[in-house]
Amino acid sequence: MNLSANFSLKELTKSDTATRLGIDNTPDDEAIDNLKTLCDKVLQPVRDHFGKTVTVNSAYRSPEANGAVGGSKTSDHCKGQAADIEIAGVANADLAQWIMDNLDYTQLILEFYTQ
């Protein structure tokens, strides 16, 4: 199922941890709707602007999969409202700055960044 021009449900629900542990990581309809919104408002605009593949390291996580990776019990990943992304050749700080300057979002976390 495509969520946008360049993002699929399979891509946004992939979890090596869930697969390894036999955890069902299937989102419900509400989470799928949230993932579509995430693609429309953030991921696809990022892809369109930079013109490069956006690697999704983690997006939807079932509560069990989220717990297995040590995620917060209130993580937006469990609602389909978060994605950890990167773009080869684009500094994470530059990506975060572009998102801050150009997109409508609820929360932006730049992990492991030091100046």
Buried (B, 14 or more C-beta within 10 A) or exposed (E): EEBBEBBBBEBBBBBEBBEEEEBEBEBEEEBBEBBBEBBEEBBBBBBEBBEEEBEBEBBBBBEBBBBBBEBEEEBBBBBBBBBEBBBEEBEBEEBBEBBEEEBEEEEEEEEEEEE
